[in-house]
Amino acid sequence: MCSALPSIFGTICNFYPYFATMTDILHKIFTKRIALAQAILQVSSEATMNAIIQKQVPKGDVFEFARAAGLLAIKKTSDVIPDCHPMPVEFAQIKYETEGLQIKILVEVATVYKTGVEVEAMHGAAITALTMYDMLKPIDKQVEIQAVKLVEKSGGKNDFYDVLNRKLKAAVIVCSDTIVKEKKEDKAGKAVVQILEKYKVLPEVYQVIADEKDQIQSALKSLVQQQFDLVLFVGGTGLSPRDVTPESVSELIERPIPGIMEAARSYGQQRIPYAMLSRGVAGYISNTLVLTLPGSTGGATETMQALFPSLLHVFRVAAGGRHDTQQSIP
């Protein structure tokens, strides 16, 4: 029978393609995330409510026992909800509001992490209510729990997603001797194009050029003259003798924005130590935002994941109040 276990397990996995998996959040960024949840506890008489308020329930102080249970539930959410990720809970608060024969339980949870805390908040509210139910059932057989729900949440990329009100003129320029000579297929540049399209930025220009300073600067000057909004160079940001993209672009940048590539390197460093070797730069030339990305598919993809869609906010800021973008929280 033991020898049959691997084949049985394989059959189960084939039948359930998502067997024993968790949602992949590796690509997500750390942001401040807050969730507020509520639950309603309904008692059947004023006598029960008075016993709660006056701390005369035989099992003890209902509010404080339930609050302690709710806080424990918040921290243990990933232990009982299979697809919830363990996370640092950096703030949790449970409050009560009484009205008539109802107790409203309000649970707020906050963290700085890659995924939200709404399930943690609702789990806390539910367990707080259930603890109160357990403590009250000896004196009130009609006590019931109502309306466990999420009230509001914030945080994550969507809170920093500016939906464009106008079409951006964008270009993707791949710098690679080997791709120009057709010794290798471009994957990094195409991955960048794909991510841009996800955010409704459709590149009008996609071009492959050699790792030559003159070609890089000539292409960039032409795109600036054509009033492109966004130009992304892919490749040539490393340390080989032919990697000249940062130098070529830096000579033309009028307003550097060092924080852009600092964010990209920080994101990459959390995933692979070699990210520290990237020499990417970013900044404005006239009204054109220029970014330089790594030439590896993984490096280019991770840089895009680190910067988009929040980078689109720069077009609101640079417009000096023009309504080129519209804040949206889908």
C-alpha positions, -999 to +999 in steps of 0.1 A: +000+000+000+028+024+009+043+020-026+010+031-041+009+064-022+030+085-047+007+075-076-024+082-055-011+116-045-003+124-082-038+115-091-052+138-065-030+166-077-041+161-113-077+161-103-073+192-081-049+215-101-046+240-072-042+214-045-022+227-016-013+261-031-012+297-019-017+328-040+016+340-053+024+375-038+062+374-045+058+402-071+038+425-048+053+456-031+051+465+006+026+492+013+006+503+044-026+483+045-056+489+067-089+471+071-119+478+092-145+450+098-176+447+119-199+422+135-232+427+152-242+408+183-280+409+191-292+401+226-328+394+235-334+416+266-323+446+285-314+423+314-287+407+292-273+441+281-272+454+317-254+422+328-228+428+301-223+465+309-222+460+347-199+430+343-223+406+360-222+378+334-212+346+353-184+337+328-167+370+333-161+404+317-177+399+282-161+429+266-125+422+277-126+384+273-140+388+238-114+415+229-086+393+240-100+364+219-104+387+189-068+399+191-056+363+192-078+355+162-064+383+142-028+370+147-038+334+141-058+340+109-033+322+086-034+291+109-071+285+102-077+301+067-056+280+043-049+306+016-041+335+040-005+344+042+013+347+076+020+384+081+032+409+106+002+425+124+016+459+133-016+474+148-050+459+159-078+475+178-112+463+188-140+487+198-176+483+209-207+504+202-240+496+220-274+507+207-306+492+222-301+454+222-272+454+197-235+455+202-215+466+172-180+451+172-155+472+152-121+457+144-093+476+128-061+459+116-030+475+100+003+463+086+030+472+061+031+442+039+025+428+004-011+417+009-042+430+027-055+424+061-093+424+055-096+387+063-077+392+095-101+420+105-132+399+097-118+369+115-111+391+145-147+404+144-162+370+140-143+354+169-149+384+191-187+380+184-185+342+189-167+346+222-194+369+234-220+344+222-204+316+242-202+337+273-238+349+270-257+317+260-261+305+296-282+337+304-297+344+270-308+315+248-318+339+219-285+358+215-274+358+179-245+370+156-254+392+126-236+410+098-200+400+099-186+421+071-157+443+058-165+480+062-135+494+044-099+488+034-069+507+019-034+500+007-018+481-022-010+491-057-046+501-066-045+529-042-017+544-062-031+537-096-037+568-118-059+559-147-048+581-176-072+606-191-051+610-222-030+586-243+007+586-234+032+585-263+055+557-252+086+540-267+105+509-258+141+508-271+161+476-266+199+480-264+217+448-274+244+439-298+235+402-298+198+409-306+207+434-334+229+406-349+199+382-345+220+359-323+193+361-296+156+368-294+144+398-275+123+387-245+130+415-220+118+443-242+086+424-251+080+417-215+082+455-208+057+461-236+034+436-222+034+452-188+029+487-202-001+474-222-016+460-190-018+496-177-032+509-210+001+524-221+005+512-257+040+519-270+040+536-304+077+527-310+095+494-303+131+493-316+162+473-312+196+491-314+232+483-307+251+491-275+265+523-290+264+556-273+257+575-306+228+553-315+213+555-280+216+593-278+203+597-314+172+576-308+165+594-275+169+629-290+146+620-318+119+607-294+122+639-273+118+660-304+087+640-312+074+649-277+071+613-264+059+612-228+078+580-218+108+563-232+121+530-217+156+517-226+160+480-219+195+467-216+230+480-211+227+489-174+252+463-162+289+462-158+302+447-191+324+470-212+296+474-238+270+484-211+268+522-219+231+530-216+232+548-182+262+570-193+246+577-227+212+587-211+226+605-181+244+630-204+211+642-217+189+641-186+180+675-174+161+666-142+173+634-126+147+614-105+170+591-085+142+577-063+127+558-093+157+535-097+163+534-059+129+519-056+136+494-084+169+483-069+154+480-035+126+458-049+151+437-068+175+434-039+147+417-019+146+390-046+181+386-059+214+400-045+227+409-080+202+437-082+227+459-065+248+458-097+222+475-119+232+511-128+198+522-141+190+559-142+158+579-146+148+615-152+133+641-175+146+655-208+123+684-216+088+668-210+100+632-217+104+608-188+133+584-195+139+551-177+168+526-182+160+490-173+181+458-171+184+437-202+176+404-185+140+394-187+138+388-150+154+421-142+133+441-166+101+425-154+109+431-117+118+467-124+084+472-141+067+454-112+084+477-088+075+509-106+041+504-122+014+515-120+024+540-093+049+556-116+020+569-138+014+594-110+045+613-122+024+625-152+000+642-128+028+658-108+048+669-138+017+684-155+017+710-127-020+705-120-032+695-154-057+667-152-038+642-173-045+614-149-074+605-127-071+588-093-088+555-093-091+527-067-107+498-085 
